[in-house]
Amino acid sequence: MSERLAGIRRSLRLPSFLRRGGGDRRTARLGPRGRKTAARVVFLAPALVLVMFLVVYPVLQTVYLSFVTSQGTPTLGNYQGVLTDPTTVNPTGLPWPPPLGTLIHNALWIAIHLPISLFFGLWLALILRDVKGSSIVKSAIFLGMVTPMIVGGVILRFLFEEGPGVVPAFFETVGVPSLNKSWLVFRETALLGLIFGSVWLWTGFSLIVYSAGLTTIPKDYFEAAKIDGTPPHRMFFRITFPLLRPMTLVIITMTLLWELKIFDIVYSAVGSTGGTRNSADVLSLQMYRYFVAGATNPGYYGLAAVVATLLTLLTLVGTAWLFRKMVKR
Amino acid sequence: MKSKWRKIRMRTIVVHLLAWSVALIWMIPFLGVLNTATRPASEVSFGWWQLNPYHPTLDNFIKALTQPVFSISKGYVNSLIIAVPATLVPIFVAALAGYGFCRFTFPMRDYLFLSIVLLMSVPAQMVAIPVFQIMVNLDLVDNQLSLILVHTAWGLPWIILFMRNFFTALPLEVEEAARVDGASDLKIFFRIVLPMAIPAFASAGILQFMWVWNDFFFALILIYTADKMPATLLVPKLAAGQQLTDWGLLSAGSILVLIVPLALYVLLQKYYIRGMIGWTIKG
């Protein structure tokens, strides 16, 4: 049994290039090394040139911009300026209501949206195994993932607006008239409305990945456990959840990146200012405003570069965490 | 025994009820948008769920498609002008590179590959200022070519990863036989490998096309004239500049933009799902 488990683990293990001594060993059979090197450059050159020119160079240039003034002299002032700005972190607003600053808003987004969408997707994937027509249910929930996020933001605004919106009308009906208002206009509810609304858009991702993961677990395991009289919750914690670990890691990382980069939804739901008194502002939106301001006052490019660099550092932490977890096993 | 059966049946019913009601709740916002878009504004001002009176109309769609400045039909054309080349070019370029990373050995290969893959997680904001400045220098700002270039470069890392994984799983025998017969690398690639890779192209293509079609940020910083804007950029414009939001018009515009990725997903679901989880499950 344990041997088979290890086999399954191995087949679930992620990108081969991350494995020790990664890469394709069969290449050795392709002939003497260095043969026709010139011809082989043709394969890699176009991709490398494009990536260098429009991804790598801009990334480095942004890092550089974050450390200089608009005259080009080295400075840490941009970082100081951004980190002490109440737009980024607003201690006077703590604990509630927003604006609490973009950094804290993004953190709240992660703290609320990540666990809800992850576990809700997992729960749905588990119960959908025994449901007739589960593919229709899956497609219905996956719709949010296919939706352009700019449209997703419009739909959220529609959903939460007093009058045409379902959510305020729902709260009126169940006897909470204080929530019968345009959620995204008021600073107490704007951020939470967007976060809960984005659960609706994103749960499809964890559902689909977990569903695919569940099909890779052989039925024998569950049957064997059932014959042994294992209670369902133990089956879940001892068999299902551990075997779904690769999926969990991927979902956590992708969701984390999505939450950090969130832009379109907020832009179309509450506008580029991040709503009333920036109450639903996020890092990427803040960066965009500095970028726009940079057209008239180049000093803002430094601030925009700082926000972008911070954002990238946070995403790299997330990605590095995933890679380490995957290689470790 | 009988009570056990009843228990099982109860559970089945509850699970079905739960699953289907979640699906229904999940559909409500879409139903609302669809309902609002297909009825006159006077009927839906107290909530689209009031179904009396009910007079379906396509006026909102016609209005959205024929807006004088921000017409969605123009946006469709622009989105296609951008998305078609920005899908085909990176797939071809990435297929070449993915094949190179898979079949050839050269110093630092795995590190180079890993660095490219790491670029997948970089946020678009990180390249915005320099990309904008590059496009200013090339005189490509407010030109759709700039978006095609950016999306091509931006899509490469993940498509290279995807194609490399696909090529790694291909059998080597045919290629070796061709090599013994004296075929060159390029000839092997075009004659043997490319035809076998068509399903992978479909998966990568549908995801890349959707990514470009759905993109908003790059278009926002690079395109400024209304008649060059892709459809996504026009959606927020439909609501701007009015005292009261015209929800019928906005809903219709939203549906028009949404329908393209939705149709692709419905028609090519198999490839879409395979593309999305391909690299999470396979090694």
Contacts between the chains, C-beta under 8 A, distances in Angstrom:
chain1	res1	chain2	res2	distance
A	11	B	283	7.6
A	12	B	281	7.1
A	13	B	283	5.9
A	14	B	280	7.0
A	14	B	283	6.3
A	15	B	117	8.0
A	15	B	161	7.6
A	15	B	165	7.3
A	15	B	279	6.9
A	15	B	283	6.2
A	16	B	165	7.6
A	16	B	168	6.6
A	16	B	283	4.3
A	17	B	110	6.0
A	17	B	113	6.0
A	17	B	114	6.7
A	17	B	117	7.8
A	17	B	164	7.7
A	18	B	114	8.0
A	19	B	283	7.6
A	22	B	110	5.7
A	23	B	105	7.8
A	23	B	109	6.7
A	23	B	110	5.4
A	24	B	102	5.7
A	24	B	103	7.2
A	24	B	168	5.5
A	26	B	172	5.6
A	27	B	102	7.7
A	27	B	103	5.8
A	27	B	104	6.7
A	27	B	105	5.1
A	28	B	105	7.2
A	29	B	172	7.1
A	29	B	176	7.1
A	30	B	103	6.3
A	30	B	104	7.6
A	30	B	176	7.6
A	30	B	179	7.2
A	31	B	179	7.1
A	33	B	105	6.0
A	36	B	184	7.3
A	36	B	185	6.2
A	37	B	106	7.9
A	39	B	184	6.4
A	39	B	185	5.3
A	39	B	186	6.4
A	40	B	100	6.4
A	40	B	104	5.3
A	40	B	106	7.7
A	40	B	185	6.1
A	42	B	96	7.4
A	42	B	186	6.7
A	43	B	96	4.7
A	43	B	97	6.3
A	43	B	99	6.0
A	43	B	100	3.5
A	43	B	104	7.2
A	43	B	185	7.3
A	43	B	189	7.5
A	44	B	96	7.4
A	44	B	97	5.3
A	44	B	100	4.5
A	44	B	101	7.6
A	46	B	93	4.8
A	46	B	96	6.5
A	46	B	97	7.4
A	47	B	93	5.1
A	47	B	94	6.2
A	47	B	96	6.8
A	47	B	97	3.6
A	47	B	116	8.0
A	47	B	156	5.4
A	47	B	160	6.3
A	48	B	97	7.4
A	50	B	93	6.7
A	50	B	149	7.9
A	50	B	152	6.2
A	50	B	153	4.4
A	50	B	156	6.1
A	51	B	116	6.3
A	51	B	119	6.9
A	51	B	153	5.8
A	51	B	156	5.5
A	51	B	157	6.9
A	53	B	134	7.8
A	53	B	153	7.0
A	54	B	127	7.2
A	54	B	131	6.4
A	54	B	134	7.4
A	54	B	149	6.4
A	54	B	150	6.0
A	54	B	152	7.9
A	54	B	153	3.6
A	54	B	154	7.3
A	55	B	119	5.5
A	55	B	122	7.1
A	55	B	127	6.3
A	55	B	153	5.5
A	55	B	154	6.8
A	55	B	156	7.9
A	55	B	157	7.6
A	56	B	119	7.3
A	57	B	130	6.7
A	58	B	126	7.3
A	58	B	127	3.7
A	58	B	129	7.7
A	58	B	130	3.6
A	58	B	131	5.2
A	58	B	134	7.3
A	59	B	119	7.8
A	59	B	122	6.1
A	59	B	126	5.5
A	59	B	127	6.1
A	61	B	129	7.5
A	61	B	130	4.0
A	62	B	126	5.4
A	62	B	127	6.7
A	62	B	128	7.9
A	62	B	129	6.0
A	62	B	130	6.0
A	65	B	129	6.3
A	65	B	130	7.8
A	124	B	19	7.1
A	124	B	22	6.6
A	127	B	15	5.1
A	127	B	18	6.4
A	127	B	19	5.7
A	128	B	19	5.8
A	130	B	12	6.8
A	130	B	15	5.7
A	131	B	15	6.0
A	131	B	16	5.6
A	131	B	19	4.5
A	131	B	20	7.7
A	132	B	16	6.9
A	133	B	20	7.9
A	134	B	19	7.0
A	136	B	23	7.0
A	137	B	19	5.2
A	137	B	20	6.6
A	137	B	22	7.1
A	137	B	23	4.2
A	139	B	266	8.0
A	139	B	269	7.8
A	140	B	23	4.2
A	140	B	24	8.0
A	140	B	26	5.3
A	140	B	27	5.4
A	141	B	22	7.1
A	141	B	23	6.5
A	141	B	26	5.0
A	142	B	265	7.9
A	143	B	26	7.3
A	143	B	27	7.6
A	143	B	30	6.4
A	143	B	262	7.3
A	144	B	26	7.5
A	146	B	210	7.3
A	146	B	258	7.8
A	146	B	261	5.1
A	146	B	262	5.5
A	146	B	265	4.6
A	147	B	258	5.6
A	147	B	261	7.4
A	147	B	262	7.7
A	148	B	213	7.0
A	148	B	214	3.8
A	148	B	216	7.4
A	148	B	232	5.5
A	148	B	257	5.8
A	148	B	258	6.3
A	148	B	261	6.5
A	149	B	214	6.6
A	149	B	216	7.0
A	150	B	214	7.4
A	150	B	216	4.6
A	150	B	232	4.8
A	150	B	235	5.4
A	150	B	236	6.9
A	150	B	257	7.5
A	151	B	232	7.7
A	151	B	235	6.2
A	151	B	254	4.5
A	151	B	257	5.5
A	151	B	258	4.9
A	154	B	235	6.2
A	154	B	236	7.5
A	154	B	239	7.5
A	154	B	250	6.0
A	154	B	251	8.0
A	154	B	254	5.0
A	155	B	29	5.1
A	155	B	30	7.5
A	155	B	33	5.8
A	155	B	254	6.7
A	156	B	29	8.0
A	158	B	29	7.3
A	158	B	32	6.6
A	158	B	33	6.4
A	158	B	36	7.4
A	158	B	247	6.5
A	158	B	250	7.6
A	158	B	251	7.1
A	159	B	29	5.1
A	159	B	32	7.2
A	161	B	245	7.8
A	163	B	45	6.9
A	163	B	46	7.2
A	163	B	47	7.2
A	164	B	32	7.7
A	164	B	36	6.7
A	164	B	44	6.6
A	164	B	45	7.5
A	164	B	47	6.5
A	164	B	48	6.6
A	164	B	247	5.4
A	166	B	28	6.0
A	166	B	29	7.1
A	166	B	32	6.1
A	166	B	47	7.9
A	166	B	49	7.5
A	169	B	47	5.7
A	169	B	49	7.7
A	200	B	26	6.8
A	200	B	29	6.9
A	208	B	273	6.6
A	208	B	276	7.0
A	208	B	277	7.0
A	209	B	277	5.8
A	209	B	280	6.3
A	212	B	273	7.4
A	212	B	277	4.9
A	212	B	280	7.8
A	212	B	281	6.2
A	213	B	281	7.2
A	216	B	281	6.7
A	246	B	280	7.1
A	246	B	281	7.7
A	247	B	280	6.8
A	250	B	280	4.6
A	257	B	121	5.8
A	260	B	123	7.0
A	261	B	123	4.7
A	261	B	124	7.3
A	261	B	125	7.7
A	263	B	124	8.0
A	263	B	125	7.8
A	263	B	216	7.3
A	263	B	217	5.7
A	264	B	216	4.5
A	264	B	217	7.0
A	264	B	232	8.0
A	267	B	216	7.1
A	267	B	236	7.1
A	268	B	216	8.0
A	268	B	235	6.7
A	268	B	236	5.0
A	283	B	125	7.9
A	284	B	123	6.8
A	284	B	125	5.2
A	284	B	217	7.7
A	287	B	125	4.6
A	287	B	128	7.4
A	288	B	125	7.3
A	288	B	128	7.8
A	288	B	217	7.6
A	288	B	220	7.5
A	288	B	221	7.8
A	291	B	128	5.8
A	291	B	129	6.3
A	291	B	132	7.6
A	291	B	221	6.8
A	294	B	129	7.1
A	301	B	129	5.6
A	304	B	125	7.9
A	304	B	128	7.5
A	304	B	129	6.0
A	305	B	129	6.2
A	307	B	125	7.2
A	308	B	123	7.0
A	308	B	125	4.3
A	308	B	126	4.7
A	308	B	128	6.9
A	308	B	129	7.6
A	309	B	126	7.2
A	311	B	123	5.1
A	311	B	125	5.8
A	311	B	126	6.9
A	312	B	122	5.8
A	312	B	123	5.9
A	312	B	125	8.0
A	312	B	126	4.6
A	315	B	121	4.9
A	315	B	122	7.0
A	315	B	123	6.0
A	316	B	118	7.8
A	316	B	121	6.6
A	318	B	121	7.2
A	319	B	118	6.7
A	319	B	121	4.3
